[in-house]
């Protein structure tokens, strides 16, 4: 459950960054602003990927035959 909540939080962050990019594109944000947002988005996706990969490892360990 801990991982589920962490992933949901990260997805909320990703959604907020995507919305920020949308606003920047519609309002003519500077290239630097857009690139910064893209970098933030990439970092948030990678962080989410790490959380999900850890969860799978913990799940395997929990139910591995001994």
C-alpha positions in Angstrom: 0.0 0.0 0.0 2.9 2.3 0.7 4.1 2.0 -2.9 0.7 2.6 -4.3 0.4 5.9 -2.4 3.9 7.0 -3.5 3.1 6.2 -7.1 -0.2 8.0 -6.9 1.6 11.1 -5.5 4.2 10.9 -8.3 1.5 10.6 -10.9 -0.1 13.7 -9.4 3.2 15.5 -9.8 3.6 14.3 -13.4 0.1 15.6 -14.2 0.9 19.0 -12.7 4.1 19.2 -14.7 2.2 18.2 -17.9 -0.4 20.9 -17.2 2.4 23.4 -16.7 3.9 22.5 -20.1 0.5 22.9 -21.7 0.1 26.4 -20.2 3.7 27.3 -21.3 3.0 26.1 -24.8 -0.3 28.0 -25.1 1.1 31.2 -23.6 4.4 31.3 -25.5 6.6 30.3 -22.6 10.3 30.8 -23.2 12.4 27.9 -24.4 14.3 27.8 -21.1 11.0 27.4 -19.2 9.7 24.6 -21.4 13.1 22.8 -21.3 13.1 23.1 -17.5 9.6 21.6 -17.3 10.5 18.8 -19.6 13.5 18.0 -17.4 11.3 18.0 -14.3 8.8 15.7 -16.1 11.6 13.3 -17.1 12.9 13.2 -13.5 9.4 12.6 -12.1 8.8 9.7 -14.6 12.2 8.1 -13.7 11.4 8.5 -9.9 8.1 6.7 -10.5 9.8 4.0 -12.5 12.1 3.4 -9.5 9.3 3.1 -7.1 7.5 0.6 -9.3 10.6 -1.5 -9.8 11.2 -1.7 -6.0 7.7 -2.8 -5.4 8.1 -5.7 -7.8 11.3 -6.8 -6.0 9.6 -6.7 -2.6 6.6 -8.6 -4.0 8.9 -11.3 -5.4 10.7 -11.6 -2.1 7.5 -11.8 -0.1 6.1 -14.7 -2.1 9.2 -16.6 -3.1 9.2 -20.3 -2.0 11.7 -20.9 0.7 
